[in-house]
Amino acid sequence: MTPGGVDWTGPALGQHNVEVLGGLLGMAEDEIAALKEQKII
C-alpha cells in the first residue's frame, strides 16, 4: 500500500473574507474595512 500525501492544505484562514463578505453577502468595502480595524476579521 502506498502512503498518502498532501499536495495543498487549503486556503489560509481568512483568505477569502473579502470575496465572501463583499461578493456573497453584499457588504460594502468600508464595512469590511471597519471589521478589519476592529480586529473582528
Helices and strands as residue ranges (DSSP letters): H 17-18, I 19-24, H 29-37
